[in-house]
């Protein structure tokens, strides 16, 4: 088989076609979004996006022809390199939008975290594949937590809260697939909820329950926990309460292992600690921006402005849209970040319901083919990597589309292949290249060891 025939045999035509069409839609939309009087320089943005696409396409060709099995054998090296990259950007990176997460190469900025996310998927998938026989050992979960928190620690030091959210769905899908007990998956969910919910509780009360009687009591408790000693006392009280509940159930003959209580207490403890760390890392406007999506009208000229303008743009597009370069919200600069985070609003306003649904269908095809590749992969490692990448794309699309529609908080997640951004398009094309390298007829899937959600 010649090199060209081997290359063609690896390509999933439906996947690559949908990606290329999405990139084309992105070019057209970026051109229109930066054409109006607010930006005045469409050529600049299109040129940078084109250069990024060319670089990303070269990376795509490389990864298609690179044997993905090498990633499995070198997962420790890949993970260590990803940590070095995250540390390097903290030491030598530039600050952009309040985040020290960019390398400044004079003529363009590059956000390395987009690449380290893929490196995490490659290394984490290899680890749980190799250690799949040890999923009931405590050492397995300690190692899993160490790998996840290794990335989260450096990312929160930037700080880049939106990027940390990626690790929750990817970690959950990996652990579910490998056959981890539901209790441990539930603990991860509890940790994620605690690390976010506790931090926003006071702001939520301030903004929505100003006349609520219990508000003062709740706020006083949170303020009491602000100091380290008081926070320790409060967490100790919660953990001791959990132990008393377990003791009561144990005496009532509702028996379950004490290790579950230890893990649950540890989850609560570290979830509260993580919440305090996240609160110190985020600025006040970032916290309020995450809250106002519930009711943007409460601050229409401040933190709710983005969502309100986005909804106006989406609704004004109607069925067929206003036409290219004719969107009022877009061309007059009312829509914020219209070429990056809110680019789907531009598609809705200028292309209407027809164009927006066509774009979502393309994403459906891309994600569907990613799951098909996971199902037909030659081994379990390939299935895990493909599912991780499919989960990553699914997370980005759902969060971005939900963000511009006002049904999820505004956290600054790009729309893959469409949003302006060299880092995003390069890393996304690298991911597609890896998916194509995994593509092939199934010769091994151990159904007893892996669960494919297809």
TORKOL-4160 file (C-alpha; in steps of 0.2 Angstrom, whole numbers, padded with zeros to 4 digits, m for minus):
454
<pt num="1" X="0000" Y="0000" Z="0000"/>
<pt num="2" X="0007" Y="0017" Z="m0005"/>
<pt num="3" X="0009" Y="0032" Z="0007"/>
<pt num="4" X="m0006" Y="0040" Z="m0002"/>
<pt num="5" X="m0017" Y="0025" Z="m0001"/>
<pt num="6" X="m0013" Y="0023" Z="0017"/>
<pt num="7" X="m0017" Y="0041" Z="0021"/>
<pt num="8" X="m0034" Y="0040" Z="0012"/>
<pt num="9" X="m0038" Y="0024" Z="0021"/>
<pt num="10" X="m0036" Y="0033" Z="0038"/>
<pt num="11" X="m0047" Y="0048" Z="0033"/>
<pt num="12" X="m0065" Y="0048" Z="0039"/>
<pt num="13" X="m0073" Y="0058" Z="0025"/>
<pt num="14" X="m0089" Y="0063" Z="0034"/>
<pt num="15" X="m0078" Y="0069" Z="0049"/>
<pt num="16" X="m0066" Y="0079" Z="0038"/>
<pt num="17" X="m0080" Y="0086" Z="0027"/>
<pt num="18" X="m0090" Y="0093" Z="0042"/>
<pt num="19" X="m0074" Y="0100" Z="0049"/>
<pt num="20" X="m0069" Y="0109" Z="0033"/>
<pt num="21" X="m0086" Y="0116" Z="0030"/>
<pt num="22" X="m0087" Y="0122" Z="0048"/>
<pt num="23" X="m0070" Y="0131" Z="0045"/>
<pt num="24" X="m0077" Y="0139" Z="0030"/>
<pt num="25" X="m0092" Y="0145" Z="0039"/>
<pt num="26" X="m0080" Y="0152" Z="0052"/>
<pt num="27" X="m0070" Y="0162" Z="0039"/>
<pt num="28" X="m0086" Y="0169" Z="0032"/>
<pt num="29" X="m0093" Y="0174" Z="0049"/>
<pt num="30" X="m0077" Y="0181" Z="0055"/>
<pt num="31" X="m0076" Y="0192" Z="0040"/>
<pt num="32" X="m0093" Y="0198" Z="0042"/>
<pt num="33" X="m0091" Y="0200" Z="0061"/>
<pt num="34" X="m0076" Y="0211" Z="0059"/>
<pt num="35" X="m0082" Y="0221" Z="0044"/>
<pt num="36" X="m0092" Y="0234" Z="0053"/>
<pt num="37" X="m0087" Y="0251" Z="0059"/>
<pt num="38" X="m0082" Y="0244" Z="0076"/>
<pt num="39" X="m0068" Y="0233" Z="0070"/>
<pt num="40" X="m0064" Y="0241" Z="0053"/>
<pt num="41" X="m0050" Y="0228" Z="0048"/>
<pt num="42" X="m0057" Y="0211" Z="0042"/>
<pt num="43" X="m0042" Y="0207" Z="0032"/>
<pt num="44" X="m0031" Y="0207" Z="0048"/>
<pt num="45" X="m0042" Y="0194" Z="0057"/>
<pt num="46" X="m0045" Y="0183" Z="0041"/>
<pt num="47" X="m0026" Y="0183" Z="0038"/>
<pt num="48" X="m0022" Y="0177" Z="0055"/>
<pt num="49" X="m0035" Y="0164" Z="0055"/>
<pt num="50" X="m0029" Y="0158" Z="0038"/>
<pt num="51" X="m0011" Y="0156" Z="0044"/>
<pt num="52" X="m0018" Y="0147" Z="0059"/>
<pt num="53" X="m0028" Y="0135" Z="0048"/>
<pt num="54" X="m0013" Y="0132" Z="0037"/>
<pt num="55" X="m0002" Y="0128" Z="0052"/>
<pt num="56" X="m0016" Y="0117" Z="0059"/>
<pt num="57" X="m0019" Y="0108" Z="0043"/>
<pt num="58" X="0000" Y="0103" Z="0042"/>
<pt num="59" X="m0002" Y="0097" Z="0060"/>
<pt num="60" X="m0017" Y="0087" Z="0055"/>
<pt num="61" X="m0007" Y="0078" Z="0041"/>
<pt num="62" X="0006" Y="0074" Z="0053"/>
<pt num="63" X="m0005" Y="0067" Z="0066"/>
<pt num="64" X="m0015" Y="0057" Z="0053"/>
<pt num="65" X="0001" Y="0047" Z="0049"/>
<pt num="66" X="0008" Y="0046" Z="0066"/>
<pt num="67" X="0004" Y="0029" Z="0075"/>
<pt num="68" X="m0006" Y="0034" Z="0090"/>
<pt num="69" X="0001" Y="0019" Z="0100"/>
<pt num="70" X="0016" Y="0029" Z="0103"/>
<pt num="71" X="0006" Y="0040" Z="0114"/>
<pt num="72" X="0001" Y="0025" Z="0125"/>
<pt num="73" X="0019" Y="0020" Z="0127"/>
<pt num="74" X="0025" Y="0038" Z="0131"/>
<pt num="75" X="0011" Y="0044" Z="0142"/>
<pt num="76" X="0022" Y="0048" Z="0157"/>
<pt num="77" X="0033" Y="0059" Z="0145"/>
<pt num="78" X="0018" Y="0067" Z="0137"/>
<pt num="79" X="0010" Y="0072" Z="0154"/>
<pt num="80" X="0027" Y="0079" Z="0161"/>
<pt num="81" X="0029" Y="0089" Z="0145"/>
<pt num="82" X="0011" Y="0096" Z="0147"/>
<pt num="83" X="0015" Y="0101" Z="0165"/>
<pt num="84" X="0031" Y="0110" Z="0159"/>
<pt num="85" X="0022" Y="0119" Z="0146"/>
<pt num="86" X="0009" Y="0125" Z="0159"/>
<pt num="87" X="0023" Y="0130" Z="0171"/>
<pt num="88" X="0032" Y="0139" Z="0157"/>
<pt num="89" X="0017" Y="0150" Z="0153"/>
<pt num="90" X="0016" Y="0155" Z="0171"/>
<pt num="91" X="0034" Y="0160" Z="0171"/>
<pt num="92" X="0036" Y="0168" Z="0153"/>
<pt num="93" X="0019" Y="0170" Z="0147"/>
<pt num="94" X="0010" Y="0187" Z="0143"/>
<pt num="95" X="m0006" Y="0193" Z="0152"/>
<pt num="96" X="m0021" Y="0194" Z="0140"/>
<pt num="97" X="m0039" Y="0197" Z="0146"/>
<pt num="98" X="m0033" Y="0196" Z="0164"/>
<pt num="99" X="m0026" Y="0179" Z="0162"/>
<pt num="100" X="m0007" Y="0174" Z="0161"/>
<pt num="101" X="m0010" Y="0160" Z="0149"/>
<pt num="102" X="m0002" Y="0166" Z="0132"/>
<pt num="103" X="0014" Y="0166" Z="0124"/>
<pt num="104" X="0018" Y="0182" Z="0114"/>
<pt num="105" X="0027" Y="0178" Z="0098"/>
<pt num="106" X="0026" Y="0197" Z="0093"/>
<pt num="107" X="0015" Y="0194" Z="0077"/>
<pt num="108" X="0003" Y="0183" Z="0086"/>
<pt num="109" X="m0002" Y="0176" Z="0103"/>
<pt num="110" X="m0003" Y="0157" Z="0107"/>
<pt num="111" X="m0013" Y="0149" Z="0121"/>
<pt num="112" X="m0004" Y="0133" Z="0125"/>
<pt num="113" X="m0018" Y="0126" Z="0137"/>
<pt num="114" X="m0027" Y="0121" Z="0121"/>
<pt num="115" X="m0013" Y="0109" Z="0117"/>
<pt num="116" X="m0011" Y="0103" Z="0135"/>
<pt num="117" X="m0029" Y="0098" Z="0135"/>
<pt num="118" X="m0026" Y="0086" Z="0121"/>
<pt num="119" X="m0010" Y="0080" Z="0129"/>
<pt num="120" X="m0020" Y="0077" Z="0145"/>
<pt num="121" X="m0032" Y="0066" Z="0136"/>
<pt num="122" X="m0018" Y="0056" Z="0128"/>
<pt num="123" X="m0009" Y="0053" Z="0144"/>
<pt num="124" X="m0024" Y="0050" Z="0155"/>
<pt num="125" X="m0032" Y="0038" Z="0143"/>
<pt num="126" X="m0016" Y="0028" Z="0143"/>
<pt num="127" X="m0015" Y="0028" Z="0162"/>
<pt num="128" X="m0032" Y="0021" Z="0165"/>
<pt num="129" X="m0030" Y="0009" Z="0151"/>
<pt num="130" X="m0014" Y="0002" Z="0159"/>
<pt num="131" X="m0021" Y="0002" Z="0176"/>
<pt num="132" X="m0038" Y="m0004" Z="0172"/>
<pt num="133" X="m0036" Y="m0020" Z="0183"/>
<pt num="134" X="m0032" Y="m0009" Z="0198"/>
<pt num="135" X="m0048" Y="0002" Z="0198"/>
<pt num="136" X="m0054" Y="m0004" Z="0215"/>
<pt num="137" X="m0037" Y="0000" Z="0224"/>
<pt num="138" X="m0035" Y="0017" Z="0233"/>
<pt num="139" X="m0018" Y="0020" Z="0224"/>
<pt num="140" X="m0028" Y="0021" Z="0207"/>
<pt num="141" X="m0039" Y="0035" Z="0213"/>
<pt num="142" X="m0025" Y="0044" Z="0221"/>
<pt num="143" X="m0015" Y="0043" Z="0205"/>
<pt num="144" X="m0030" Y="0049" Z="0195"/>
<pt num="145" X="m0033" Y="0064" Z="0207"/>
<pt num="146" X="m0015" Y="0068" Z="0206"/>
<pt num="147" X="m0015" Y="0069" Z="0187"/>
<pt num="148" X="m0031" Y="0080" Z="0186"/>
<pt num="149" X="m0025" Y="0092" Z="0200"/>
<pt num="150" X="m0008" Y="0093" Z="0192"/>
<pt num="151" X="m0016" Y="0102" Z="0178"/>
<pt num="152" X="m0029" Y="0111" Z="0188"/>
<pt num="153" X="m0017" Y="0119" Z="0200"/>
<pt num="154" X="m0006" Y="0127" Z="0186"/>
<pt num="155" X="m0022" Y="0132" Z="0176"/>
<pt num="156" X="m0030" Y="0141" Z="0191"/>
<pt num="157" X="m0014" Y="0150" Z="0195"/>
<pt num="158" X="m0016" Y="0159" Z="0178"/>
<pt num="159" X="m0031" Y="0160" Z="0182"/>
<pt num="160" X="m0042" Y="0152" Z="0168"/>
<pt num="161" X="m0057" Y="0146" Z="0177"/>
<pt num="162" X="m0066" Y="0141" Z="0160"/>
<pt num="163" X="m0053" Y="0129" Z="0155"/>
<pt num="164" X="m0054" Y="0119" Z="0171"/>
<pt num="165" X="m0072" Y="0115" Z="0168"/>
<pt num="166" X="m0066" Y="0104" Z="0153"/>
<pt num="167" X="m0058" Y="0091" Z="0165"/>
<pt num="168" X="m0074" Y="0086" Z="0174"/>
<pt num="169" X="m0084" Y="0079" Z="0159"/>
<pt num="170" X="m0068" Y="0071" Z="0151"/>
<pt num="171" X="m0063" Y="0063" Z="0168"/>
<pt num="172" X="m0080" Y="0057" Z="0171"/>
<pt num="173" X="m0082" Y="0049" Z="0154"/>
<pt num="174" X="m0066" Y="0040" Z="0156"/>
<pt num="175" X="m0069" Y="0033" Z="0173"/>
<pt num="176" X="m0087" Y="0027" Z="0168"/>
<pt num="177" X="m0080" Y="0019" Z="0152"/>
<pt num="178" X="m0067" Y="0009" Z="0162"/>
<pt num="179" X="m0079" Y="0002" Z="0174"/>
<pt num="180" X="m0077" Y="0013" Z="0190"/>
<pt num="181" X="m0090" Y="0011" Z="0203"/>
<pt num="182" X="m0104" Y="0024" Z="0202"/>
<pt num="183" X="m0100" Y="0030" Z="0220"/>
<pt num="184" X="m0083" Y="0036" Z="0215"/>
<pt num="185" X="m0090" Y="0045" Z="0200"/>
<pt num="186" X="m0103" Y="0053" Z="0211"/>
<pt num="187" X="m0089" Y="0059" Z="0222"/>
<pt num="188" X="m0081" Y="0068" Z="0208"/>
<pt num="189" X="m0097" Y="0076" Z="0204"/>
<pt num="190" X="m0099" Y="0082" Z="0222"/>
<pt num="191" X="m0082" Y="0089" Z="0222"/>
<pt num="192" X="m0086" Y="0099" Z="0206"/>
<pt num="193" X="m0102" Y="0105" Z="0213"/>
<pt num="194" X="m0094" Y="0110" Z="0230"/>
<pt num="195" X="m0079" Y="0119" Z="0222"/>
<pt num="196" X="m0091" Y="0130" Z="0212"/>
<pt num="197" X="m0107" Y="0131" Z="0222"/>
<pt num="198" X="m0100" Y="0137" Z="0238"/>
<pt num="199" X="m0090" Y="0151" Z="0230"/>
<pt num="200" X="m0105" Y="0158" Z="0222"/>
<pt num="201" X="m0118" Y="0156" Z="0236"/>
<pt num="202" X="m0115" Y="0173" Z="0244"/>
<pt num="203" X="m0115" Y="0183" Z="0227"/>
<pt num="204" X="m0131" Y="0173" Z="0223"/>
<pt num="205" X="m0139" Y="0179" Z="0239"/>
<pt num="206" X="m0134" Y="0197" Z="0237"/>
<pt num="207" X="m0141" Y="0198" Z="0219"/>
<pt num="208" X="m0157" Y="0188" Z="0220"/>
<pt num="209" X="m0163" Y="0188" Z="0239"/>
<pt num="210" X="m0160" Y="0205" Z="0245"/>
<pt num="211" X="m0176" Y="0204" Z="0256"/>
<pt num="212" X="m0174" Y="0186" Z="0260"/>
<pt num="213" X="m0174" Y="0183" Z="0279"/>
<pt num="214" X="m0161" Y="0169" Z="0279"/>
<pt num="215" X="m0149" Y="0179" Z="0268"/>
<pt num="216" X="m0141" Y="0187" Z="0283"/>
<pt num="217" X="m0138" Y="0171" Z="0292"/>
<pt num="218" X="m0131" Y="0162" Z="0276"/>
<pt num="219" X="m0119" Y="0177" Z="0272"/>
<pt num="220" X="m0113" Y="0177" Z="0290"/>
<pt num="221" X="m0109" Y="0159" Z="0289"/>
<pt num="222" X="m0099" Y="0162" Z="0273"/>
<pt num="223" X="m0090" Y="0177" Z="0280"/>
<pt num="224" X="m0086" Y="0167" Z="0296"/>
<pt num="225" X="m0078" Y="0154" Z="0285"/>
<pt num="226" X="m0067" Y="0166" Z="0276"/>
<pt num="227" X="m0053" Y="0165" Z="0288"/>
<pt num="228" X="m0043" Y="0149" Z="0288"/>
<pt num="229" X="m0046" Y="0143" Z="0306"/>
<pt num="230" X="m0064" Y="0146" Z="0305"/>
<pt num="231" X="m0065" Y="0137" Z="0288"/>
<pt num="232" X="m0056" Y="0122" Z="0296"/>
<pt num="233" X="m0069" Y="0122" Z="0310"/>
<pt num="234" X="m0084" Y="0122" Z="0298"/>
<pt num="235" X="m0077" Y="0109" Z="0287"/>
<pt num="236" X="m0073" Y="0098" Z="0302"/>
<pt num="237" X="m0091" Y="0100" Z="0308"/>
<pt num="238" X="m0097" Y="0094" Z="0292"/>
<pt num="239" X="m0086" Y="0079" Z="0291"/>
<pt num="240" X="m0090" Y="0074" Z="0309"/>
<pt num="241" X="m0108" Y="0075" Z="0305"/>
<pt num="242" X="m0106" Y="0063" Z="0290"/>
<pt num="243" X="m0097" Y="0051" Z="0302"/>
<pt num="244" X="m0111" Y="0052" Z="0314"/>
<pt num="245" X="m0124" Y="0049" Z="0300"/>
<pt num="246" X="m0113" Y="0033" Z="0295"/>
<pt num="247" X="m0112" Y="0027" Z="0313"/>
<pt num="248" X="m0131" Y="0029" Z="0315"/>
<pt num="249" X="m0134" Y="0019" Z="0298"/>
<pt num="250" X="m0121" Y="0006" Z="0304"/>
<pt num="251" X="m0130" Y="0003" Z="0320"/>
<pt num="252" X="m0146" Y="0002" Z="0311"/>
<pt num="253" X="m0139" Y="m0012" Z="0301"/>
<pt num="254" X="m0137" Y="m0002" Z="0285"/>
<pt num="255" X="m0119" Y="m0008" Z="0282"/>
<pt num="256" X="m0107" Y="m0001" Z="0269"/>
<pt num="257" X="m0088" Y="0000" Z="0269"/>
<pt num="258" X="m0080" Y="0013" Z="0280"/>
<pt num="259" X="m0069" Y="0017" Z="0266"/>
<pt num="260" X="m0084" Y="0025" Z="0257"/>
<pt num="261" X="m0086" Y="0037" Z="0272"/>
<pt num="262" X="m0067" Y="0042" Z="0271"/>
<pt num="263" X="m0068" Y="0045" Z="0253"/>
<pt num="264" X="m0084" Y="0055" Z="0254"/>
<pt num="265" X="m0077" Y="0066" Z="0269"/>
<pt num="266" X="m0061" Y="0069" Z="0259"/>
<pt num="267" X="m0072" Y="0074" Z="0244"/>
<pt num="268" X="m0081" Y="0087" Z="0254"/>
<pt num="269" X="m0065" Y="0093" Z="0262"/>
<pt num="270" X="m0055" Y="0096" Z="0246"/>
<pt num="271" X="m0071" Y="0102" Z="0237"/>
<pt num="272" X="m0072" Y="0116" Z="0250"/>
<pt num="273" X="m0054" Y="0120" Z="0250"/>
<pt num="274" X="m0054" Y="0121" Z="0231"/>
<pt num="275" X="m0069" Y="0133" Z="0232"/>
<pt num="276" X="m0059" Y="0145" Z="0243"/>
<pt num="277" X="m0044" Y="0144" Z="0231"/>
<pt num="278" X="m0055" Y="0147" Z="0216"/>
<pt num="279" X="m0064" Y="0162" Z="0225"/>
<pt num="280" X="m0047" Y="0170" Z="0228"/>
<pt num="281" X="m0041" Y="0167" Z="0210"/>
<pt num="282" X="m0057" Y="0175" Z="0201"/>
<pt num="283" X="m0060" Y="0193" Z="0201"/>
<pt num="284" X="m0077" Y="0199" Z="0207"/>
<pt num="285" X="m0083" Y="0204" Z="0189"/>
<pt num="286" X="m0080" Y="0186" Z="0184"/>
<pt num="287" X="m0090" Y="0179" Z="0198"/>
<pt num="288" X="m0105" Y="0190" Z="0194"/>
<pt num="289" X="m0104" Y="0187" Z="0176"/>
<pt num="290" X="m0106" Y="0168" Z="0180"/>
<pt num="291" X="m0122" Y="0172" Z="0191"/>
<pt num="292" X="m0131" Y="0185" Z="0180"/>
<pt num="293" X="m0135" Y="0172" Z="0166"/>
<pt num="294" X="m0150" Y="0167" Z="0178"/>
<pt num="295" X="m0157" Y="0185" Z="0176"/>
<pt num="296" X="m0147" Y="0196" Z="0165"/>
<pt num="297" X="m0160" Y="0210" Z="0167"/>
<pt num="298" X="m0155" Y="0213" Z="0185"/>
<pt num="299" X="m0139" Y="0222" Z="0178"/>
<pt num="300" X="m0143" Y="0226" Z="0159"/>
<pt num="301" X="m0129" Y="0238" Z="0157"/>
<pt num="302" X="m0116" Y="0229" Z="0166"/>
<pt num="303" X="m0114" Y="0210" Z="0169"/>
<pt num="304" X="m0130" Y="0206" Z="0160"/>
<pt num="305" X="m0126" Y="0216" Z="0144"/>
<pt num="306" X="m0118" Y="0202" Z="0134"/>
<pt num="307" X="m0132" Y="0190" Z="0136"/>
<pt num="308" X="m0145" Y="0203" Z="0132"/>
<pt num="309" X="m0137" Y="0208" Z="0116"/>
<pt num="310" X="m0134" Y="0190" Z="0111"/>
<pt num="311" X="m0152" Y="0186" Z="0113"/>
<pt num="312" X="m0157" Y="0201" Z="0103"/>
<pt num="313" X="m0146" Y="0196" Z="0089"/>
<pt num="314" X="m0152" Y="0178" Z="0089"/>
<pt num="315" X="m0170" Y="0183" Z="0089"/>
<pt num="316" X="m0168" Y="0196" Z="0076"/>
<pt num="317" X="m0162" Y="0184" Z="0063"/>
<pt num="318" X="m0178" Y="0175" Z="0062"/>
<pt num="319" X="m0179" Y="0161" Z="0048"/>
<pt num="320" X="m0167" Y="0167" Z="0035"/>
<pt num="321" X="m0157" Y="0180" Z="0043"/>
<pt num="322" X="m0153" Y="0198" Z="0039"/>
<pt num="323" X="m0139" Y="0193" Z="0026"/>
<pt num="324" X="m0121" Y="0194" Z="0026"/>
<pt num="325" X="m0114" Y="0210" Z="0033"/>
<pt num="326" X="m0131" Y="0216" Z="0037"/>
<pt num="327" X="m0134" Y="0211" Z="0055"/>
<pt num="328" X="m0137" Y="0227" Z="0065"/>
<pt num="329" X="m0131" Y="0220" Z="0082"/>
<pt num="330" X="m0115" Y="0214" Z="0073"/>
<pt num="331" X="m0111" Y="0228" Z="0062"/>
<pt num="332" X="m0114" Y="0242" Z="0074"/>
<pt num="333" X="m0104" Y="0233" Z="0088"/>
<pt num="334" X="m0117" Y="0230" Z="0100"/>
<pt num="335" X="m0113" Y="0212" Z="0101"/>
<pt num="336" X="m0098" Y="0209" Z="0112"/>
<pt num="337" X="m0084" Y="0197" Z="0107"/>
<pt num="338" X="m0094" Y="0194" Z="0091"/>
<pt num="339" X="m0079" Y="0186" Z="0082"/>
<pt num="340" X="m0074" Y="0174" Z="0096"/>
<pt num="341" X="m0085" Y="0169" Z="0110"/>
<pt num="342" X="m0102" Y="0175" Z="0103"/>
<pt num="343" X="m0099" Y="0171" Z="0085"/>
<pt num="344" X="m0114" Y="0159" Z="0085"/>
<pt num="345" X="m0125" Y="0174" Z="0088"/>
<pt num="346" X="m0118" Y="0182" Z="0072"/>
<pt num="347" X="m0123" Y="0166" Z="0063"/>
<pt num="348" X="m0140" Y="0167" Z="0070"/>
<pt num="349" X="m0143" Y="0185" Z="0066"/>
<pt num="350" X="m0136" Y="0185" Z="0048"/>
<pt num="351" X="m0140" Y="0168" Z="0043"/>
<pt num="352" X="m0156" Y="0165" Z="0053"/>
<pt num="353" X="m0163" Y="0149" Z="0059"/>
<pt num="354" X="m0158" Y="0140" Z="0043"/>
<pt num="355" X="m0139" Y="0143" Z="0045"/>
<pt num="356" X="m0139" Y="0141" Z="0064"/>
<pt num="357" X="m0147" Y="0123" Z="0062"/>
<pt num="358" X="m0136" Y="0119" Z="0048"/>
<pt num="359" X="m0121" Y="0123" Z="0058"/>
<pt num="360" X="m0127" Y="0112" Z="0073"/>
<pt num="361" X="m0130" Y="0098" Z="0060"/>
<pt num="362" X="m0112" Y="0099" Z="0055"/>
<pt num="363" X="m0107" Y="0098" Z="0073"/>
<pt num="364" X="m0118" Y="0083" Z="0076"/>
<pt num="365" X="m0110" Y="0074" Z="0061"/>
<pt num="366" X="m0093" Y="0078" Z="0067"/>
<pt num="367" X="m0096" Y="0072" Z="0085"/>
<pt num="368" X="m0106" Y="0057" Z="0079"/>
<pt num="369" X="m0091" Y="0051" Z="0068"/>
<pt num="370" X="m0080" Y="0053" Z="0083"/>
<pt num="371" X="m0090" Y="0041" Z="0093"/>
<pt num="372" X="m0091" Y="0029" Z="0078"/>
<pt num="373" X="m0072" Y="0030" Z="0077"/>
<pt num="374" X="m0071" Y="0026" Z="0096"/>
<pt num="375" X="m0083" Y="0011" Z="0093"/>
<pt num="376" X="m0072" Y="0004" Z="0078"/>
<pt num="377" X="m0055" Y="0008" Z="0086"/>
<pt num="378" X="m0042" Y="m0006" Z="0085"/>
<pt num="379" X="m0040" Y="m0007" Z="0104"/>
<pt num="380" X="m0046" Y="0000" Z="0120"/>
<pt num="381" X="m0034" Y="0014" Z="0121"/>
<pt num="382" X="m0039" Y="0021" Z="0104"/>
<pt num="383" X="m0057" Y="0020" Z="0110"/>
<pt num="384" X="m0053" Y="0030" Z="0125"/>
<pt num="385" X="m0044" Y="0043" Z="0116"/>
<pt num="386" X="m0057" Y="0045" Z="0103"/>
<pt num="387" X="m0071" Y="0046" Z="0116"/>
<pt num="388" X="m0061" Y="0059" Z="0126"/>
<pt num="389" X="m0059" Y="0070" Z="0110"/>
<pt num="390" X="m0077" Y="0068" Z="0106"/>
<pt num="391" X="m0082" Y="0073" Z="0124"/>
<pt num="392" X="m0071" Y="0088" Z="0122"/>
<pt num="393" X="m0079" Y="0094" Z="0106"/>
<pt num="394" X="m0096" Y="0090" Z="0113"/>
<pt num="395" X="m0093" Y="0100" Z="0129"/>
<pt num="396" X="m0086" Y="0115" Z="0119"/>
<pt num="397" X="m0101" Y="0116" Z="0107"/>
<pt num="398" X="m0115" Y="0114" Z="0121"/>
<pt num="399" X="m0107" Y="0127" Z="0132"/>
<pt num="400" X="m0104" Y="0139" Z="0119"/>
<pt num="401" X="m0121" Y="0138" Z="0111"/>
<pt num="402" X="m0129" Y="0138" Z="0128"/>
<pt num="403" X="m0119" Y="0153" Z="0133"/>
<pt num="404" X="m0124" Y="0164" Z="0119"/>
<pt num="405" X="m0142" Y="0158" Z="0122"/>
<pt num="406" X="m0142" Y="0163" Z="0140"/>
<pt num="407" X="m0145" Y="0145" Z="0147"/>
<pt num="408" X="m0127" Y="0143" Z="0154"/>
<pt num="409" X="m0115" Y="0155" Z="0162"/>
<pt num="410" X="m0104" Y="0166" Z="0151"/>
<pt num="411" X="m0087" Y="0157" Z="0153"/>
<pt num="412" X="m0077" Y="0162" Z="0137"/>
<pt num="413" X="m0077" Y="0145" Z="0128"/>
<pt num="414" X="m0074" Y="0146" Z="0109"/>
<pt num="415" X="m0084" Y="0137" Z="0096"/>
<pt num="416" X="m0073" Y="0124" Z="0088"/>
<pt num="417" X="m0067" Y="0128" Z="0070"/>
<pt num="418" X="m0078" Y="0143" Z="0069"/>
<pt num="419" X="m0073" Y="0156" Z="0082"/>
<pt num="420" X="m0058" Y="0167" Z="0079"/>
<pt num="421" X="m0042" Y="0161" Z="0087"/>
<pt num="422" X="m0026" Y="0153" Z="0081"/>
<pt num="423" X="m0024" Y="0142" Z="0096"/>
<pt num="424" X="m0041" Y="0134" Z="0096"/>
<pt num="425" X="m0041" Y="0130" Z="0077"/>
<pt num="426" X="m0023" Y="0123" Z="0078"/>
<pt num="427" X="m0027" Y="0112" Z="0093"/>
<pt num="428" X="m0044" Y="0106" Z="0086"/>
<pt num="429" X="m0036" Y="0101" Z="0069"/>
<pt num="430" X="m0023" Y="0091" Z="0079"/>
<pt num="431" X="m0037" Y="0082" Z="0088"/>
<pt num="432" X="m0045" Y="0078" Z="0071"/>
<pt num="433" X="m0029" Y="0071" Z="0065"/>
<pt num="434" X="m0028" Y="0060" Z="0080"/>
<pt num="435" X="m0045" Y="0054" Z="0077"/>
<pt num="436" X="m0041" Y="0050" Z="0059"/>
<pt num="437" X="m0026" Y="0040" Z="0065"/>
<pt num="438" X="m0037" Y="0030" Z="0076"/>
<pt num="439" X="m0049" Y="0027" Z="0062"/>
<pt num="440" X="m0050" Y="0009" Z="0056"/>
<pt num="441" X="m0059" Y="m0007" Z="0056"/>
<pt num="442" X="m0061" Y="m0015" Z="0073"/>
<pt num="443" X="m0050" Y="m0029" Z="0077"/>
<pt num="444" X="m0051" Y="m0029" Z="0096"/>
<pt num="445" X="m0064" Y="m0022" Z="0108"/>
<pt num="446" X="m0066" Y="m0031" Z="0125"/>
<pt num="447" X="m0084" Y="m0028" Z="0129"/>
<pt num="448" X="m0081" Y="m0034" Z="0147"/>
<pt num="449" X="m0069" Y="m0020" Z="0150"/>
<pt num="450" X="m0075" Y="m0005" Z="0141"/>
<pt num="451" X="m0092" Y="0003" Z="0139"/>
<pt num="452" X="m0095" Y="0012" Z="0122"/>
<pt num="453" X="m0110" Y="0024" Z="0124"/>
<pt num="454" X="m0115" Y="0021" Z="0106"/>
